[in-house]
Amino acid sequence: MSHVVTSSVLSDEGVMTLLTAAISAASQIGQPQCIVIVDQSGVTLGSFRMRGSRFQSLKSATAKAQTAASIGGPSHSLPEHARVPLAIATHGGMTGLRGGLPIRVGGTLVGGIGVGSGSGEQDEQVARAALDAIGADLD
């Protein structure tokens, strides 16, 4: 069957576990966050904006998640010289900001998570806590 590809995808339960773990981690560090989960093609599966987070950070969290899913790596690993051209070409859909991580399970890319509203280090810390909650690969 060369016309059919079997793939792994995040379940609804997996998306909720990621969001819940990220909210918990953000609460523990005292930094309200915007959290976005996308599938491997960049489609939003779930998002949450914690009270007290910056509303514009929902846009950057989405771009971080889409970037991580698109490149299969952390959003901040986007080469410096490519950041502005890619941001323009994708109408802000890609960014080099810290806080976006790919979601890999058993080596298979299943999506991306983007977190925004804190410092880049806080954003990434919250994203890593979410990945840990579903047993995702942590580089």
C-alpha positions in Angstrom: 0.0 0.0 0.0 2.3 2.7 -1.2 -0.6 5.2 -1.2 -1.2 5.2 2.5 1.1 6.4 5.3 0.7 5.4 8.9 1.5 8.2 11.3 1.5 9.0 15.0 -0.7 11.9 16.2 -1.3 13.6 19.5 -4.6 12.4 21.1 -7.1 14.9 22.6 -6.0 13.5 26.0 -2.4 14.2 25.1 -3.2 17.8 24.2 -5.1 18.3 27.5 -2.2 16.8 29.5 0.3 19.1 27.8 -1.9 22.2 28.5 -2.6 21.2 32.1 1.1 20.4 32.8 2.2 23.8 31.3 -0.4 25.7 33.4 0.8 23.9 36.5 4.5 24.7 35.8 3.7 28.3 35.0 1.7 28.6 38.3 4.6 27.1 40.2 7.1 29.7 38.9 4.5 32.5 39.4 4.5 33.5 35.7 1.1 33.4 33.9 1.6 32.1 30.3 0.0 31.7 26.9 0.3 28.1 25.8 -0.3 26.7 22.3 -0.1 23.1 21.0 0.0 22.4 17.3 0.1 19.2 15.2 3.1 18.4 13.0 1.5 20.5 10.2 1.1 23.6 12.4 -2.6 23.4 13.0 -3.6 24.5 16.5 -5.0 21.6 18.6 -5.3 23.5 21.8 -4.4 26.8 23.4 -4.9 28.5 26.8 -4.2 32.0 28.0 -3.7 32.2 31.7 -5.2 35.2 33.5 -2.4 37.8 33.9 -0.5 36.8 30.8 0.1 39.3 28.0 -2.6 38.9 25.4 -0.2 39.5 22.5 1.9 36.6 23.8 -0.8 34.3 22.4 0.4 35.3 18.9 4.0 34.7 19.7 3.3 31.4 21.4 1.5 30.3 18.3 4.4 31.3 16.1 6.8 29.5 18.5 4.8 26.3 18.3 4.4 26.5 14.5 8.2 27.2 14.1 9.1 24.2 16.3 6.8 21.9 14.4 8.0 23.2 11.1 11.7 22.9 11.7 11.6 20.0 14.1 13.7 21.9 16.6 13.5 24.6 19.2 12.2 27.9 17.8 15.3 29.8 19.0 17.4 27.5 16.8 16.1 29.3 13.7 19.3 30.9 12.2 19.6 34.6 12.9 19.9 35.6 9.3 16.7 33.8 8.4 14.5 35.1 11.2 13.2 38.4 9.7 12.8 37.0 6.1 10.9 34.0 7.5 8.7 36.1 9.8 7.8 38.4 6.8 7.2 35.5 4.4 5.0 33.7 6.9 3.1 36.8 8.1 4.5 36.2 11.6 4.0 32.5 11.5 7.6 31.8 12.3 9.9 33.3 14.9 13.3 32.8 16.5 12.1 33.6 20.0 12.8 31.1 22.8 9.8 29.1 24.1 8.9 26.8 21.2 9.8 23.1 21.3 9.0 20.2 19.0 6.9 17.4 20.4 8.6 14.1 19.6 7.5 10.8 20.9 9.7 7.8 20.3 11.7 9.9 17.8 8.6 10.8 15.8 7.6 14.5 15.4 3.9 14.8 16.4 3.7 18.6 16.9 5.0 21.6 18.6 4.4 23.6 21.8 4.8 27.3 22.2 4.8 29.2 25.4 5.0 33.0 25.8 4.6 35.8 28.3 7.6 35.3 30.6 11.3 35.4 29.8 12.5 33.1 27.1 14.0 30.8 29.8 10.7 30.7 31.7 8.8 30.0 28.5 11.0 27.1 27.7 11.0 25.7 31.2 7.2 25.6 31.1 7.3 23.9 27.6 9.7 21.3 28.9 7.5 20.5 31.9 4.6 19.9 29.5 6.7 17.6 27.3 7.8 15.7 30.4 4.2 15.1 31.4 3.4 13.1 28.3 6.8 11.3 28.2 7.9 13.1 25.1 11.5 13.0 24.0 13.6 15.7 25.7 16.7 16.5 23.7 
